[in-house]
Structures are given as C-alpha cells and as structure tokens.
Amino acid sequence: MLEKELLTTIVELCNVQEDVPDDFPMDSPLVGPDSLLGLDSLDAVEIVVMVQDVYGIRIDTQDQAREILSTVKSLADYIREKGGIKSISD
C-alpha cells in the first residue's frame, strides 16, 4: 500500500522520534501544529524533495505543496494521479 510506504519513508526521512502506531490515520494532518508526527515546514521541504527524487514528480508551488502534503492519503493520491513510480506492494 503506497500510504504505508510513504509513512515509513517520511518517519525515517524526518527522524520522527515517537512510535507510529500500525493504525496511524492516513487522513490526519501531516504537517503543522496538528501533525501527529510533529512535522513542520522544514520537514515538508524534505518530503517534497523526496517525492521528486523517488517518484519523479515535481511539486512546484508552496500552495500546491500545502494541499498535497495535507495528509499521507492526499500525498499518495497525488502520486497516483501524476503516474509516479508505483509501490511494489500496490
């Protein structure tokens, strides 16, 4: 499942210290004060770069990034929509 793959990558990339539960809600806020992972705008930049490197998809504007990175689900949906490299487990 692409969402699980993204979550694992984001946790590692952003050095999330908290244990992430197996039933992590994929529609919870990803970045900002309500983020269950404690991610901030610097983490968002790292995620945008990772999406470009791993999936070959550009996120061009800050407004676009804010919308796409609102949740893990929205990020996965965007990658699927843009035809990024598919997860092996999909």
Buried (B, 14 or more C-beta within 10 A) or exposed (E): EBBBBBBEBBBEBBEBEEEEEEEBEBEBBBBBEEBBBEBEEEBBEBBBEBBEEBBEBEBEEEEEBBEBBBBBBBBBBBBBEBEBEEBEEE
